[in-house]
Each structure stands twice: as structure tokens, then as C-alpha cells.
Amino acid sequence: MFGIGFLEFIVLALIALVVLGPEEMVKALANMGRWLGKLKRAKHDVVSTLSRSIYKHKE
């Protein structure tokens, strides 16, 4: 997804675990999940709006 391999992902996860600690790591991951969900919904809204605008313009 971001051009990193499995090993790099594991290293980043371990560093985050050491820096944040287990409790804060869980909170950070939950927060990241919420933000990714919001971003996905926003992208869907933009694509839908543009598609409707293009469709109306073609008529």
C-alpha cells in the first residue's frame, strides 16, 4: 500500500509499540482506523458527487 514490505511493517510496529506502549498503541490504532474510515467515506462522497455532476452534464 505504501511501498513498504512486511519486514519494514513489523519493524515500524515494534518501534511504535516501544515508543507508545501497549495501551497507547491500541488507542492510536483505533484512532487511525476511525480516520481511515472517515477518509474512505469522504472519498466516496467526492466520487459520487463528481459522477452525478458528469452524468447531469452529459444529458
DSSP file (Angstrom, degrees, kcal/mol; ACC not computed):
  #  RESIDUE AA STRUCTURE BP1 BP2  ACC     N-H-->O    O-->H-N    N-H-->O    O-->H-N    TCO  KAPPA ALPHA  PHI   PSI    X-CA   Y-CA   Z-CA
    1    1 A M              0   0    0      0, 0.0     0, 0.0     0, 0.0     0, 0.0   0.000 360.0 360.0 360.0 -49.3    0.0    0.0    0.0
    2    2 A F        -     0   0    0      2,-0.2     3,-0.1     3,-0.0     0, 0.0   0.218 360.0 -98.4-108.3  13.5    2.7    2.5    0.9
    3    3 A G  S    S+     0   0    0      1,-0.3     2,-0.4     0, 0.0     0, 0.0   0.733  84.3 126.0  78.0  22.7    5.6    0.7   -0.8
    4    4 A I        -     0   0    0      1,-0.0    -1,-0.3     2,-0.0    -2,-0.2  -0.890  52.2-131.5-112.9 147.3    6.8   -1.0    2.4
    5    5 A G     >  -     0   0    0     -2,-0.4     4,-2.1    -3,-0.1     5,-0.1  -0.230  31.3 -95.4 -86.8 179.2    7.4   -4.7    2.8
    6    6 A F  H  > S+     0   0    0      1,-0.2     4,-2.3     2,-0.2     5,-0.2   0.902 122.9  51.4 -63.2 -42.7    6.3   -7.0    5.6
    7    7 A L  H  > S+     0   0    0      1,-0.2     4,-2.4     2,-0.2    -1,-0.2   0.912 110.0  48.9 -63.7 -42.9    9.6   -6.7    7.4
    8    8 A E  H  > S+     0   0    0      1,-0.2     4,-2.6     2,-0.2    -1,-0.2   0.897 110.3  52.3 -63.0 -39.2    9.6   -2.9    7.4
    9    9 A F  H  X S+     0   0    0     -4,-2.1     4,-2.5     2,-0.2    -2,-0.2   0.916 109.4  48.9 -62.0 -43.5    6.0   -3.0    8.7
   10   10 A I  H  X S+     0   0    0     -4,-2.3     4,-2.5     2,-0.2    -2,-0.2   0.913 111.1  50.1 -62.8 -43.2    7.0   -5.3   11.5
   11   11 A V  H  X S+     0   0    0     -4,-2.4     4,-2.4     1,-0.2    -2,-0.2   0.928 111.8  47.8 -62.0 -45.0    9.9   -3.0   12.4
   12   12 A L  H  X S+     0   0    0     -4,-2.6     4,-2.6     1,-0.2    -2,-0.2   0.897 111.4  50.9 -62.9 -39.9    7.7    0.0   12.4
   13   13 A A  H  X S+     0   0    0     -4,-2.5     4,-2.3     2,-0.2    -2,-0.2   0.904 110.9  48.4 -64.4 -41.1    5.1   -1.8   14.6
   14   14 A L  H  X S+     0   0    0     -4,-2.5     4,-2.3     2,-0.2    -2,-0.2   0.906 111.6  49.3 -66.1 -41.1    7.7   -2.8   17.1
   15   15 A I  H  X S+     0   0    0     -4,-2.4     4,-2.8     2,-0.2     5,-0.2   0.930 112.2  48.5 -62.6 -44.8    9.1    0.8   17.3
   16   16 A A  H  X>S+     0   0    0     -4,-2.6     4,-3.1     1,-0.2     5,-0.5   0.893 110.4  51.9 -62.2 -39.2    5.6    2.1   17.8
   17   17 A L  H  X5S+     0   0    0     -4,-2.3     4,-1.8     2,-0.2    -1,-0.2   0.905 112.8  44.6 -63.9 -41.5    5.0   -0.4   20.5
   18   18 A V  H  <5S+     0   0    0     -4,-2.3    -2,-0.2     2,-0.2    -1,-0.2   0.918 119.1  42.1 -68.7 -43.4    8.2    0.6   22.3
   19   19 A V  H  <5S+     0   0    0     -4,-2.8    -2,-0.2    -5,-0.2    -3,-0.2   0.931 127.8  28.1 -71.2 -46.0    7.5    4.3   22.0
   20   20 A L  H  X5S-     0   0    0     -4,-3.1     4,-0.5    -5,-0.2    -3,-0.2   0.806 100.3-133.6 -87.8 -31.2    3.8    4.3   22.7
   21   21 A G  H  X< -     0   0    0     -4,-1.8     4,-2.1    -5,-0.5     5,-0.2  -0.083  35.7 -72.8  87.3 162.1    3.4    1.3   25.0
   22   22 A P  H  > S+     0   0    0      0, 0.0     4,-1.7     0, 0.0    -1,-0.1   0.879 129.2  46.4 -63.9 -40.4    0.7   -1.3   24.6
   23   23 A E  H  > S+     0   0    0      1,-0.2     4,-1.8     2,-0.2    -2,-0.1   0.937 116.5  43.2 -69.7 -45.7   -2.2    0.7   25.9
   24   24 A E  H  X S+     0   0    0     -4,-0.5     4,-2.8     1,-0.2    -1,-0.2   0.826 109.5  59.4 -68.7 -30.6   -1.5    3.8   23.8
   25   25 A M  H  X S+     0   0    0     -4,-2.1     4,-2.5     2,-0.2    -1,-0.2   0.919 106.0  47.7 -62.6 -43.5   -0.7    1.6   20.8
   26   26 A V  H  X S+     0   0    0     -4,-1.7     4,-2.3     2,-0.2    -2,-0.2   0.919 113.3  47.9 -63.7 -43.6   -4.2    0.2   20.9
   27   27 A K  H  X S+     0   0    0     -4,-1.8     4,-2.5     1,-0.2    -2,-0.2   0.915 111.9  49.8 -63.1 -42.7   -5.7    3.7   21.2
   28   28 A A  H  X S+     0   0    0     -4,-2.8     4,-2.5     1,-0.2    -2,-0.2   0.902 111.3  48.6 -63.9 -41.4   -3.6    5.0   18.3
   29   29 A L  H  X S+     0   0    0     -4,-2.5     4,-2.3     2,-0.2    -1,-0.2   0.897 111.7  49.3 -66.3 -39.8   -4.6    2.1   16.1
   30   30 A A  H  X S+     0   0    0     -4,-2.3     4,-2.1     2,-0.2    -2,-0.2   0.916 112.3  48.4 -63.9 -42.5   -8.3    2.6   16.9
   31   31 A N  H  X S+     0   0    0     -4,-2.5     4,-2.4     1,-0.2    -2,-0.2   0.908 110.5  51.0 -63.4 -42.5   -7.9    6.3   16.2
   32   32 A M  H  X S+     0   0    0     -4,-2.5     4,-2.5     1,-0.2    -1,-0.2   0.893 108.5  52.6 -62.6 -39.9   -6.1    5.6   12.9
   33   33 A G  H  X S+     0   0    0     -4,-2.3     4,-2.1     2,-0.2    -1,-0.2   0.898 108.8  49.7 -62.2 -41.3   -9.0    3.2   12.0
   34   34 A R  H  X S+     0   0    0     -4,-2.1     4,-2.3     2,-0.2    -2,-0.2   0.929 111.8  48.2 -62.6 -45.1  -11.5    5.9   12.6
   35   35 A W  H  X S+     0   0    0     -4,-2.4     4,-2.5     1,-0.2    -2,-0.2   0.894 110.5  51.0 -64.0 -40.0   -9.6    8.4   10.5
   36   36 A L  H  X S+     0   0    0     -4,-2.5     4,-2.4     2,-0.2    -1,-0.2   0.889 109.7  51.1 -65.1 -37.7   -9.2    5.9    7.6
   37   37 A G  H  X S+     0   0    0     -4,-2.1     4,-2.3     2,-0.2    -2,-0.2   0.920 111.1  47.5 -62.7 -44.3  -13.0    5.2    7.7
   38   38 A K  H  X S+     0   0    0     -4,-2.3     4,-2.5     1,-0.2    -2,-0.2   0.904 112.2  50.1 -63.3 -41.3  -13.7    9.0    7.6
   39   39 A L  H  X S+     0   0    0     -4,-2.5     4,-2.4     2,-0.2    -2,-0.2   0.903 110.0  50.1 -63.8 -41.6  -11.3    9.3    4.7
   40   40 A K  H  X S+     0   0    0     -4,-2.4     4,-2.2     2,-0.2    -2,-0.2   0.911 111.9  47.6 -63.9 -43.0  -12.9    6.4    2.8
   41   41 A R  H  X S+     0   0    0     -4,-2.3     4,-2.4     2,-0.2    -2,-0.2   0.900 111.6  50.7 -65.0 -40.4  -16.3    7.9    3.3
   42   42 A A  H  X S+     0   0    0     -4,-2.5     4,-2.3     2,-0.2    -2,-0.2   0.909 110.1  49.8 -64.1 -41.6  -15.1   11.4    2.1
   43   43 A K  H  X S+     0   0    0     -4,-2.4     4,-2.6     1,-0.2     5,-0.2   0.920 110.5  50.3 -61.8 -43.7  -13.5    9.9   -1.0
   44   44 A H  H  X S+     0   0    0     -4,-2.2     4,-2.5     1,-0.2    -2,-0.2   0.905 109.9  50.6 -61.7 -41.6  -16.8    8.0   -1.8
   45   45 A D  H  X S+     0   0    0     -4,-2.4     4,-2.5     2,-0.2    -1,-0.2   0.911 111.3  47.8 -62.8 -43.1  -18.8   11.2   -1.4
   46   46 A V  H  X S+     0   0    0     -4,-2.3     4,-2.6     2,-0.2     5,-0.2   0.934 113.2  47.4 -64.3 -46.4  -16.4   13.1   -3.7
   47   47 A V  H  X S+     0   0    0     -4,-2.6     4,-2.5     1,-0.2    -2,-0.2   0.912 113.3  48.9 -62.5 -42.5  -16.5   10.4   -6.4
   48   48 A S  H  X S+     0   0    0     -4,-2.5     4,-2.5    -5,-0.2    -1,-0.2   0.922 112.1  48.3 -63.0 -44.6  -20.3   10.2   -6.1
   49   49 A T  H  X S+     0   0    0     -4,-2.5     4,-2.3     1,-0.2    -2,-0.2   0.925 113.7  46.4 -63.1 -45.2  -20.7   13.9   -6.4
   50   50 A L  H  X S+     0   0    0     -4,-2.6     4,-2.6     2,-0.2     5,-0.2   0.906 111.8  51.4 -64.5 -41.1  -18.4   14.1   -9.4
   51   51 A S  H  X S+     0   0    0     -4,-2.5     4,-2.5    -5,-0.2    -2,-0.2   0.923 111.3  47.3 -62.3 -44.4  -20.1   11.2  -11.1
   52   52 A R  H  X S+     0   0    0     -4,-2.5     4,-2.6     2,-0.2    -1,-0.2   0.900 112.3  50.4 -63.4 -40.2  -23.5   12.8  -10.7
   53   53 A S  H  X S+     0   0    0     -4,-2.3     4,-2.1     2,-0.2    -2,-0.2   0.914 112.4  46.1 -64.8 -42.6  -22.3   16.1  -12.0
   54   54 A I  H  X S+     0   0    0     -4,-2.6     4,-1.8     2,-0.2    -2,-0.2   0.914 112.7  50.4 -65.7 -42.6  -20.7   14.5  -15.1
   55   55 A Y  H  X S+     0   0    0     -4,-2.5     4,-0.9     1,-0.2    -2,-0.2   0.915 112.0  47.2 -62.8 -43.5  -23.9   12.4  -15.7
   56   56 A K  H  < S+     0   0    0     -4,-2.6     3,-0.5     1,-0.2    -1,-0.2   0.886 110.3  53.3 -64.4 -38.4  -26.1   15.5  -15.5
   57   57 A H  H  < S+     0   0    0     -4,-2.1    -1,-0.2     1,-0.2    -2,-0.2   0.838 105.0  54.8 -67.0 -33.0  -23.8   17.5  -17.7
   58   58 A K  H  <        0   0    0     -4,-1.8    -1,-0.2     1,-0.2    -2,-0.2   0.749 360.0 360.0 -72.7 -23.4  -23.9   14.8  -20.4
   59   59 A E     <        0   0    0     -4,-0.9    -1,-0.2    -3,-0.5    -2,-0.2   0.493 360.0 360.0 -75.0 360.0  -27.7   14.9  -20.5
